[in-house]
Amino acid sequence: VQLQASGGGLVQAGGSLRLSCAASGTAFAYAAMAWYRQAPGKERELVASITKGGSTNYADSVKGRFTISRDNAKNTAYLQMNSLKPEDTAVYYCNARIISSTFVPHDYWGQGTLVTVSS
């Protein structure tokens, strides 16, 4: 699975952005998808995840502001980010996790897209 993230940019505090993660191949529907972010000098952290069945999970810091979704017909996952704050500034990475028939997890990563929120 190859992942291509896009949609990052510069936005003022309070604004919105939508990130997209386009996946190649036919395994997308079987993958749990997630968005991570890494701010300068900090560790990578999980922002949001969505299972292949559509169940979602969010970091406390983004609950009520960010929405993760997926479109299996388009092999694409999204992260809608509203009410952005300067502390949301980071490189955002999409992740796909596929569990093999032997129950071994395989992780795939996109290249990252930079989100900068100005105050």
N, C-alpha and C positions, 0 to 999 in steps of 0.2 A: 504494500500500500504506500503510495506517495501522496503527501499532503502539501497543499499550496495555500498558505494563509495570505489574506489581503484585507484591506479596509482600514488600516491604521492611519494615523495622521495627527495633526495639531488641532486642538479644539479648546475653546474657553471653558472654564469651570461652569457647570450647569448644562453644558451641551451634551450631544449624543453622537455616538458612532456605532456602526454595525460592522463587526468583523465576520469574514467568511473563511471557511476552510473547505476547499475542494479536494476530494479524494479520487485517486485513480483506482482502477480495478473494480472487481465485482464483490469485494468483501465488506464494503462499507456498511451494508445493512446488518452485518453480524458484529460490527464493532461498537463498543462503548466509546463515546467521544467526550473530550474534555478540553477545556481551555486552562492554561497555566499562564502565569506572568512572573517576570523577574525584573525587579527594580534595581537600579545601580547600587551595588554594595550589599544587596540582599539575596537571600536564597529564593529559588523558584518556588512558587506557591500555587496550589490548586485554586482556581477561581470558580469554575462551574463544571459540572459533568452531566451527561445524559446517557442513559442506557440504550441498548438497541430497542427496548420496549417503550422508551420515551420517559422514563422516570428521571427526574432532575434533582440535582443537589448543588448548593451554593455555599461559598464561603460567607461567614457572617458579615464581612465587610462590604459585600456587594448585594446582599439580600434586599429585594425590593427595588433595586436599581438596574440590575443586569438580568437578562433572560437568555438562556441557551435553548436552541432548537435545532432540529435537523430535518432535512428533506431527503429521504432515501431515493426518491426518483431522480434527484439531481446530484446525488452523492456529495452533499454539502451540509456542513454544520455551520451554525451562526451563533454569534454572541452579540445581542443587542445591549448596548451600554447607554443608559440614560443618567441624567443628573451626575455627570462625571465630576470628579474631584481631583485636585492636583496630586493627591496620594495614589490615584489610579495610574499615574504615569509609570510605564514599564514597557518592556518588550513582551508581547503576548504570543504564546505558542499554542498551536492546536496539537492534540494528541489523540491517537486512535489505539485502542487496546482490543486485541482479538484473542480469545481463548481457544487454543488448539484442541483437537480431538483428544489429546492426552492431558488436557487441563493445564497446559503451560501458557502463561500470558505472554503475548508479544506486543511490544509498544512501538508505535511509529510516531515520528515527530515532524511537524512542519518547520519551516525556516524562521518563523518569528516575524511579527509585524509590530512596529513601534507606535505606541500611543503616548502622546504628550498632551497633558492638560495644563493649561496656563491659568494662573489665578487672576 
